[in-house]
């Protein structure tokens, strides 16, 4: 737990960020209105956020709130206020607390996130350096595997240090923060795309780069992309939106190995019958006697508890999960906060008799089938008895993190890839309010259920059983090192 002395600056005035001159976009907001919004954030988070003091003590959080008020104590454009609230949200060290671009108003999105200011490539961070994974530029000098050392005259190291002040993750899991700052085509809103022009504004239409490629280090200027260009290049699952097309894909790599790609578990806005797909896939695996199954969760933060349907096909007896206590800060939301809280389920406003307590500032949230010893997953249909490999990376930070943790702890399969997001101490999520600030119009996500480990656990994600480091050469060659290594091991067995 951090003390106030360490975090009092909230990085608003860190020397390493001194050269950043944030953009001035959107209407100018008065200090009095912004301070009113900051007061509402403090009230709502202190009353309702279950993870507020998970990684900060009371003094540290008081310092963060004070730093937010100091940052908003003068009239300023919407863009600067948005950065201030984003920085504040990041100090809570919660992977589900953010100024969520998907939940902002159309007016805010148009004001802050438009323009031809996107870099013309996808990229990965490797050892805190940017390496291109796919280029949309006509110049061959920006091919896969090329290192980008500066963007618009700003060194990549400074860009990363700055963007880490707004990146969301649980606890000390910086792997998740850095993963969130990659541009991969997995989302309609890429954090790097949105925040780089806010922190480091540059003339629109082009982007200047310093790269280290086949010809050595050189500088070049290339056309920038627009949000519309980015949307046109999105991976197919990211375009699904509220559609009814498949979100997962299954194929046979060979007669002995099946491959289930699951880039998202966000199923609540889809009409597609994912449960039927999983049942049919596992029925097929069982009927054909497929010896190996690879479940690819890379890039998948989570969503609904799709993983439980998979676990139910891997077990022969009831599976009691590791006990994690579900805690909430309130039983019933104070009436004066309700006008500012949006959600999809009105039951979140009043937990009623499901909230037991209070005790030590929390209520324990009880499920219908909760006996306090951990939830139980029951076997479903015919059990799949083949070997299971789950491909993971730092994006796995919510439902996918919890699924990976069960796979590893219960020895139901082998995790392969890079360390996950999330945190072994527990995460916040499960239910949400969307806090709409009335003066600025900015929205902040407010998770409502905290899961807490009942025994001491590391402040970290999961380390895979088979750790496979991504290398620039993999990007240059267009090879999937993780999948290739798993296939090699399968072949060697």
Secondary structure as the mmCIF struct_conf table of DSSP 4:
data_model
#
loop_
_struct_conf.conf_type_id
_struct_conf.id
_struct_conf.beg_label_comp_id
_struct_conf.beg_label_asym_id
_struct_conf.beg_label_seq_id
_struct_conf.end_label_comp_id
_struct_conf.end_label_asym_id
_struct_conf.end_label_seq_id
STRN STRN1 UNK A 2 UNK A 2
HELX_RH_AL_P HELX_RH_AL_P1 UNK A 4 UNK A 7
TURN_TY1_P TURN_TY1_P1 UNK A 8 UNK A 13
HELX_RH_3T_P HELX_RH_3T_P1 UNK A 15 UNK A 17
TURN_TY1_P TURN_TY1_P2 UNK A 18 UNK A 19
STRN STRN2 UNK A 21 UNK A 21
BEND BEND1 UNK A 26 UNK A 26
STRN STRN3 UNK A 28 UNK A 29
HELX_RH_AL_P HELX_RH_AL_P2 UNK A 31 UNK A 48
TURN_TY1_P TURN_TY1_P3 UNK A 50 UNK A 54
BEND BEND2 UNK A 55 UNK A 55
STRN STRN4 UNK A 56 UNK A 56
HELX_RH_AL_P HELX_RH_AL_P3 UNK A 58 UNK A 71
TURN_TY1_P TURN_TY1_P4 UNK A 72 UNK A 72
BEND BEND3 UNK A 73 UNK A 74
STRN STRN5 UNK A 76 UNK A 77
HELX_RH_AL_P HELX_RH_AL_P4 UNK A 78 UNK A 91
TURN_TY1_P TURN_TY1_P5 UNK A 92 UNK A 92
TURN_TY1_P TURN_TY1_P6 UNK A 95 UNK A 96
BEND BEND4 UNK A 98 UNK A 98
HELX_RH_3T_P HELX_RH_3T_P2 UNK A 101 UNK A 103
BEND BEND5 UNK A 104 UNK A 104
HELX_RH_AL_P HELX_RH_AL_P5 UNK A 106 UNK A 112
BEND BEND6 UNK A 113 UNK A 113
BEND BEND7 UNK A 115 UNK A 116
STRN STRN6 UNK A 118 UNK A 118
BEND BEND8 UNK A 120 UNK A 120
STRN STRN7 UNK A 121 UNK A 126
TURN_TY1_P TURN_TY1_P7 UNK A 127 UNK A 128
STRN STRN8 UNK A 129 UNK A 135
BEND BEND9 UNK A 137 UNK A 138
HELX_RH_3T_P HELX_RH_3T_P3 UNK A 140 UNK A 142
TURN_TY1_P TURN_TY1_P8 UNK A 144 UNK A 145
STRN STRN9 UNK A 147 UNK A 151
TURN_TY1_P TURN_TY1_P9 UNK A 152 UNK A 153
STRN STRN10 UNK A 154 UNK A 155
HELX_RH_AL_P HELX_RH_AL_P6 UNK A 156 UNK A 163
TURN_TY1_P TURN_TY1_P10 UNK A 164 UNK A 166
BEND BEND10 UNK A 170 UNK A 170
TURN_TY1_P TURN_TY1_P11 UNK A 171 UNK A 172
HELX_RH_AL_P HELX_RH_AL_P7 UNK A 174 UNK A 180
TURN_TY1_P TURN_TY1_P12 UNK A 181 UNK A 181
STRN STRN11 UNK A 183 UNK A 183
BEND BEND11 UNK A 185 UNK A 186
BEND BEND12 UNK A 188 UNK A 189
HELX_RH_AL_P HELX_RH_AL_P8 UNK A 191 UNK A 199
STRN STRN12 UNK A 200 UNK A 200
TURN_TY1_P TURN_TY1_P13 UNK A 204 UNK A 205
STRN STRN13 UNK A 206 UNK A 213
TURN_TY1_P TURN_TY1_P14 UNK A 214 UNK A 215
STRN STRN14 UNK A 216 UNK A 223
HELX_LH_PP_P HELX_LH_PP_P1 UNK A 224 UNK A 224
STRN STRN15 UNK A 225 UNK A 225
HELX_LH_PP_P HELX_LH_PP_P2 UNK A 226 UNK A 226
HELX_RH_AL_P HELX_RH_AL_P9 UNK A 227 UNK A 232
TURN_TY1_P TURN_TY1_P15 UNK A 233 UNK A 233
HELX_RH_3T_P HELX_RH_3T_P4 UNK A 236 UNK A 239
TURN_TY1_P TURN_TY1_P16 UNK A 241 UNK A 242
BEND BEND13 UNK A 245 UNK A 245
BEND BEND14 UNK A 247 UNK A 247
STRN STRN16 UNK A 248 UNK A 254
TURN_TY1_P TURN_TY1_P17 UNK A 255 UNK A 256
STRN STRN17 UNK A 257 UNK A 262
BEND BEND15 UNK A 263 UNK A 263
STRN STRN18 UNK A 265 UNK A 265
TURN_TY1_P TURN_TY1_P18 UNK A 268 UNK A 269
BEND BEND16 UNK A 272 UNK A 272
HELX_RH_AL_P HELX_RH_AL_P10 UNK A 274 UNK A 288
TURN_TY1_P TURN_TY1_P19 UNK A 289 UNK A 289
STRN STRN19 UNK A 292 UNK A 296
TURN_TY1_P TURN_TY1_P20 UNK A 298 UNK A 299
STRN STRN20 UNK A 303 UNK A 303
BEND BEND17 UNK A 304 UNK A 304
HELX_RH_AL_P HELX_RH_AL_P11 UNK A 306 UNK A 311
TURN_TY1_P TURN_TY1_P21 UNK A 312 UNK A 314
BEND BEND18 UNK A 316 UNK A 317
STRN STRN21 UNK A 319 UNK A 320
HELX_LH_PP_P HELX_LH_PP_P3 UNK A 321 UNK A 323
STRN STRN22 UNK A 324 UNK A 328
BEND BEND19 UNK A 329 UNK A 329
BEND BEND20 UNK A 331 UNK A 331
STRN STRN23 UNK A 332 UNK A 332
HELX_RH_3T_P HELX_RH_3T_P5 UNK A 335 UNK A 340
STRN STRN24 UNK A 341 UNK A 342
BEND BEND21 UNK A 344 UNK A 344
HELX_RH_3T_P HELX_RH_3T_P6 UNK A 346 UNK A 349
STRN STRN25 UNK A 350 UNK A 350
HELX_RH_3T_P HELX_RH_3T_P7 UNK A 352 UNK A 354
STRN STRN26 UNK A 355 UNK A 359
TURN_TY1_P TURN_TY1_P22 UNK A 360 UNK A 361
STRN STRN27 UNK A 362 UNK A 365
HELX_LH_PP_P HELX_LH_PP_P4 UNK A 366 UNK A 367
TURN_TY1_P TURN_TY1_P23 UNK A 368 UNK A 369
BEND BEND22 UNK A 372 UNK A 373
STRN STRN28 UNK A 376 UNK A 377
BEND BEND23 UNK A 381 UNK A 382
HELX_LH_PP_P HELX_LH_PP_P5 UNK A 383 UNK A 384
BEND BEND24 UNK A 386 UNK A 386
STRN STRN29 UNK A 387 UNK A 392
TURN_TY1_P TURN_TY1_P24 UNK A 394 UNK A 395
BEND BEND25 UNK A 398 UNK A 398
HELX_RH_AL_P HELX_RH_AL_P12 UNK A 399 UNK A 409
TURN_TY1_P TURN_TY1_P25 UNK A 410 UNK A 411
BEND BEND26 UNK A 412 UNK A 413
STRN STRN30 UNK A 414 UNK A 417
BEND BEND27 UNK A 418 UNK A 418
BEND BEND28 UNK A 421 UNK A 422
TURN_TY1_P TURN_TY1_P26 UNK A 424 UNK A 425
STRN STRN31 UNK A 428 UNK A 436
TURN_TY1_P TURN_TY1_P27 UNK A 438 UNK A 440
STRN STRN32 UNK A 443 UNK A 453
BEND BEND29 UNK A 454 UNK A 455
BEND BEND30 UNK A 459 UNK A 460
HELX_LH_PP_P HELX_LH_PP_P6 UNK A 462 UNK A 464
BEND BEND31 UNK A 465 UNK A 465
STRN STRN33 UNK A 466 UNK A 467
HELX_RH_AL_P HELX_RH_AL_P13 UNK A 472 UNK A 477
TURN_TY1_P TURN_TY1_P28 UNK A 478 UNK A 478
HELX_RH_AL_P HELX_RH_AL_P14 UNK A 481 UNK A 492
#
